[in-house]
Amino acid sequence: MSIKTSGQDRNEQLIRRLYSLAEAASRDTPTFVSLFADGGYFYDVAGGKKYYGSDIGLTVDIYAAAFPDMHRELDSFYFDDNVVIVELSLNGTHKGDLAMPAERSPRQERKYTLPVATSFTYEMGRSLHFTVMSRFPFYWRSWACS
């Protein structure tokens, strides 16, 4: 078992704060956006879109509108210098339309748990890159057909 360095601990706390700001119960979109460095971005791999500047906040607001009880369960953290990988799940009930970059998912009134992996690159305490790798479009299509 390895011991976390102070830098790893700081980055983990920043990530936990970032996710806390995106939670339905404690959402604070402006503060979420402020934790990104100038030129930093949020990359939704499944949606094929990168968000910059104030548009980063759209990712929080769009999911909060579709899943008003959204909760993220952070499972594992992996560290390599200023890069952090997080395994987590997104949990909530699909109660509103979800506007994804390529399509719109109408509400389904279903509870779900979606496994996700994210990667963060940090510099001087601010996120440069936040990449989300999920299979949401696949899950959404399978839910819509069932």
C-alpha positions as CSV (number, residue, x, y, z in Angstrom):
1,M,0.0,0.0,0.0
2,S,1.5,3.3,-1.0
3,I,1.1,6.5,1.0
4,K,-0.3,9.6,-0.8
5,T,1.9,12.6,-1.2
6,S,0.7,16.0,-0.1
7,G,0.1,16.9,-3.8
8,Q,-2.0,13.8,-4.4
9,D,-4.0,14.5,-1.3
10,R,-4.5,18.2,-2.4
11,N,-5.6,17.0,-5.9
12,E,-8.0,14.5,-4.4
13,Q,-9.6,17.2,-2.2
14,L,-9.9,19.5,-5.2
15,I,-11.7,16.8,-7.1
16,R,-14.0,16.0,-4.2
17,R,-14.9,19.7,-4.0
18,L,-15.5,19.9,-7.8
19,Y,-17.9,16.9,-7.6
20,S,-19.6,18.3,-4.5
21,L,-20.3,21.5,-6.4
22,A,-22.0,19.5,-9.2
23,E,-24.2,17.5,-6.8
24,A,-28.0,18.2,-7.0
25,A,-28.2,19.0,-3.3
26,S,-25.3,21.5,-3.3
27,R,-25.0,22.7,-6.9
28,D,-22.9,25.8,-7.3
29,T,-22.2,26.2,-11.0
30,P,-20.1,29.5,-10.9
31,T,-17.8,28.1,-8.3
32,F,-17.5,24.8,-10.3
33,V,-16.4,26.8,-13.3
34,S,-14.0,28.9,-11.3
35,L,-12.0,25.7,-10.4
36,F,-10.8,25.5,-14.0
37,A,-7.6,27.2,-15.2
38,D,-7.8,29.7,-18.0
39,G,-7.9,27.7,-21.2
40,G,-9.0,24.6,-19.2
41,Y,-11.8,22.4,-20.5
42,F,-14.4,19.7,-19.7
43,Y,-14.3,17.0,-22.3
44,D,-17.4,14.8,-22.7
45,V,-15.9,11.9,-24.7
46,A,-19.2,10.1,-25.3
47,G,-20.9,13.3,-26.4
48,G,-17.8,14.3,-28.5
49,K,-17.7,17.8,-27.1
50,K,-15.3,20.0,-25.2
51,Y,-16.6,22.8,-23.1
52,Y,-14.4,25.9,-22.3
53,G,-14.9,29.0,-20.1
54,S,-18.4,29.6,-18.8
55,D,-19.7,26.8,-21.0
56,I,-18.1,24.3,-18.6
57,G,-21.1,25.1,-16.3
58,L,-23.5,23.8,-18.9
59,T,-22.4,20.3,-18.0
60,V,-23.5,20.8,-14.4
61,D,-26.8,22.5,-15.3
62,I,-27.8,20.1,-18.1
63,Y,-27.4,17.1,-15.9
64,A,-29.0,18.7,-12.9
65,A,-32.1,19.5,-15.0
66,A,-32.4,16.0,-16.2
67,F,-31.4,14.3,-12.9
68,P,-32.5,16.5,-10.1
69,D,-31.4,14.0,-7.5
70,M,-28.0,13.4,-9.1
71,H,-25.3,12.0,-6.8
72,R,-21.8,10.9,-7.6
73,E,-20.3,8.0,-5.7
74,L,-16.5,8.3,-5.9
75,D,-15.0,4.8,-5.8
76,S,-11.2,4.9,-6.6
77,F,-8.5,7.5,-7.2
78,Y,-5.3,6.8,-9.2
79,F,-2.4,9.3,-9.2
80,D,0.5,10.1,-11.6
81,D,2.1,13.4,-10.8
82,N,-0.6,16.0,-11.7
83,V,-2.9,13.6,-13.4
84,V,-5.7,11.9,-11.5
85,I,-8.0,9.1,-12.7
86,V,-11.3,8.6,-10.8
87,E,-13.6,5.7,-11.0
88,L,-17.1,6.6,-9.9
89,S,-20.8,6.2,-10.6
90,L,-23.5,8.7,-11.5
91,N,-26.7,7.9,-9.6
92,G,-30.1,9.5,-10.0
93,T,-33.6,9.5,-11.5
94,H,-34.1,10.7,-15.1
95,K,-36.9,13.2,-14.5
96,G,-36.2,15.8,-17.2
97,D,-35.0,16.0,-20.7
98,L,-31.2,15.6,-21.1
99,A,-29.7,17.7,-23.8
100,M,-26.6,15.8,-25.0
101,P,-24.4,17.3,-27.7
102,A,-25.6,15.0,-30.5
103,E,-29.2,14.3,-29.4
104,R,-31.8,14.9,-26.7
105,S,-32.9,12.2,-24.3
106,P,-36.5,12.6,-23.1
107,R,-37.2,11.9,-19.4
108,Q,-37.6,8.3,-18.6
109,E,-38.6,8.4,-14.9
110,R,-36.0,5.7,-14.2
111,K,-33.4,5.4,-11.5
112,Y,-30.0,4.5,-12.7
113,T,-26.4,3.9,-11.8
114,L,-23.9,4.6,-14.5
115,P,-20.2,3.7,-14.2
116,V,-17.9,6.4,-15.3
117,A,-14.1,7.1,-15.4
118,T,-12.8,10.6,-15.3
119,S,-9.3,12.0,-15.7
120,F,-8.1,15.3,-14.4
121,T,-4.9,17.2,-15.1
122,Y,-4.1,19.8,-12.4
123,E,-1.7,22.8,-12.5
124,M,-1.3,25.2,-9.5
125,G,-4.5,23.9,-7.9
126,R,-6.8,24.4,-10.9
127,S,-8.1,21.9,-13.4
128,L,-6.6,22.2,-16.9
129,H,-8.4,19.1,-18.3
130,F,-11.4,17.2,-17.0
131,T,-12.3,14.3,-19.3
132,V,-15.4,12.2,-18.7
133,M,-15.5,8.7,-20.2
134,S,-18.9,7.1,-20.0
135,R,-21.2,4.9,-22.0
136,F,-24.2,7.1,-21.4
137,P,-25.4,7.2,-25.0
138,F,-25.3,3.4,-25.1
139,Y,-27.2,3.1,-21.8
140,W,-29.7,5.7,-22.9
141,R,-30.5,3.9,-26.1
142,S,-30.9,0.6,-24.4
143,W,-33.2,2.2,-21.8
144,A,-35.2,3.9,-24.4
145,C,-35.8,0.6,-26.2
146,S,-36.8,-1.3,-23.1
